[in-house]
């Protein structure tokens, strides 16, 4: 238990208070499976093949892994998850998790769907954020060329302008609707282009409060410097910096590309270095809370305890709207539910979209659970502990 806040992430009674015995047992079986690396790898390969061959696997996927990690196939289907989380004072971020086809029609459809999530969030205290990926709104190729300083053709310039307009359409609507929005982080070779768009949007829409939040992947060794630079820029241009520090999601891809292309890897050499940088990022944000609004995207218990301690030291009350904690739906309920129970602002990323289209996301989640040191084991252990606790109560 944290002596400052009286919060314990081992409190399984709170962590699984929303789950019936049957639901808890279903989670037990799911995480038991995900605790097995070979099973996850083989199962993932089989599912990918089945979907490519258009085999009828939806009836297996939807009631199991899909329902655990996703809200539903549509915004309407996600209502159940939104209400369930709200019962425990946890907010929802509707995350449209369909990967685009790379053409204007697809980019427009993605923008329109994200605008629907903004409208769903308008005036709804249970949905404090929306979120989008810039690569869902414009071509990765163009983002990459802009960052590399390549001269764009007239056609590419038009595509860039349309992509920027889609980004503005979303941020402007969020500003009008008073809904905060995350610009997700992506790969380092076009992240700078994304960053620059995020700063432009902040300068337009973050004058009174943080509406637009940029994401900082602190497994990159240069991101704390970027955060500090962005703070100075916000001061100079008189807007509030919205910052969502995360550890990061593209580590293997980043290292592989750096090795293949012969440039130094942007990734920290060790997990400990990433943890240190992440925690230093939290310290910097809290030290500058007058100009930074923070959402800590983390499944790390030590980082959550640290942030609570920093808030306490600075006299920041748990429900101060400048500080949020965020986790993924279906993961780390011991963090989300215990933080919310103690009065902190907590949100869950709730992905949604057609089962077949969301499969790449789901397989990444399953792989991350096995790859994150001990994540599946920790989840599985907590579920087992709660099942045992409930058995004792019935004796």
Buried (B, 14 or more C-beta within 10 A) or exposed (E): EBEEBEBBBEBBEBBBBBBEEEEBEBBBEBBBBBBEEEBBBEBBEEBEEBBEEEEEBBEBBBEBBBBBBBBBBBBEEBBEBBEBBBEBBBBBBBBBBBBBEEEBEBBBBBBEBBBBBBBBBBEBEBBBBBBBBBBBBBBBEBBBBBBEEEEEEEEBEEBBEBBBEBBBBBBBBBBEBEBBBBBBBBBBBBBEBBBEBBBBBBBBBBEEBBBBBBBBBBBBBEBBEBBBEBBEBBEEEEBBBBBBBBBBBBBEEBEEBBEEEEEEBBBBEEEEBBBBBBBBBBBBBBEBBEBBBBBBBBBBBEBBBBBBBBBBEEEBEBEBEBBBBBBBBBBBBBBBBBBBBBEBBBBBBBBBBEBBBBBBBBBBBBBBBBBBEEBBBBBBBBBBBBBEEBEEEEE
